[in-house]
């Protein structure tokens, strides 16, 4: 019996629909950014409310990152078993529960639990959004649509910081009560429920991934999704997808990633190392510690907060640059240029802090001071570093993770790579205070070294994927 014929949809007919669907999926990235940044405005209030020492406070703050690693690890196999959209709905539910639970927390123990629950949702969203976007995007705009994930993340960070600032301003401080009742820090956590509900509603409106549908034998649904979102010769795409998922219609396990290189397939190691290098260049130090850092080198508290906001906006603008270039220039050139830029800017920051003087503060703490001229150089270098990261390693790594794996292993391999990324994030975030005690020159010099290693790794091991169909990976 002949296969049903389907008209060949032109690229312009599918582009608009694909953008809308990808944008809806990328809201998971917004929650990713929002949830990881919203804690910033609550730290001092949590310390005072629950009488936490620095170790306990650090664990409460970082617990979400451990939840992220676990959520990412399990999201891939779940997505292959249940479907991409159902995992989005689970992530939305975890976000909602975490935001409300954290807002109502009555002890550091249950707050930690709810932060871990939120981390599970963040980890799942960090896997499912790039995988889904890659699978519903036409090849000629897949890089731009995949970059929406990073744009959503940095937008979520910015909005979370803005909401924290507004709530604290209305209440007169994070510990103070807002006019409608309750401490401001509780509403900071609870505010995440709003975008979480939006994410869940949008997830109910978008179609399932055609690659998943073919794997499950739901060919009629797959044809409809391909026709609406991807276009081209629908029947040829169905045949290509069936060929690349042959033998994987049932449950997919982690053993599909086994290979000859230290137990894993070489392509899986490429994904893991891309994820690790994205974090080991130290980007989260800029976002987690920048306010305290700039205050310590002579900027006033208000100026330090303003610099942090400017840095966040810079990250959004540079992500837009990446979206404009990724399908024209390619993935690999952007990563190489970005790594080279980070080596130069991080090296400049290391040099600036080598000129700093150490003084003893009123409370016995050691203060780092830069001369006015060197402080300005360090500020420019820090923001150029964010530019180099934001137009390359921020969005492009997510694009590559969503598209570089073949159809058989995509979600599962992406889950392993994302879990590695969250563990690397946790390592960098928790070790920076100790590294800064050794010296900021050492810390930024170490990150510059990792940026240099990232350059040579991309040069040798990463292949260009621009314009290639997923079935050709």
Order of alpha helices (4+ residues) and beta strands (2+ residues): alpha-alpha-alpha-alpha-alpha-alpha-alpha-alpha-alpha-alpha-alpha-beta-alpha-alpha-alpha-alpha-beta-beta-alpha-alpha-alpha-alpha
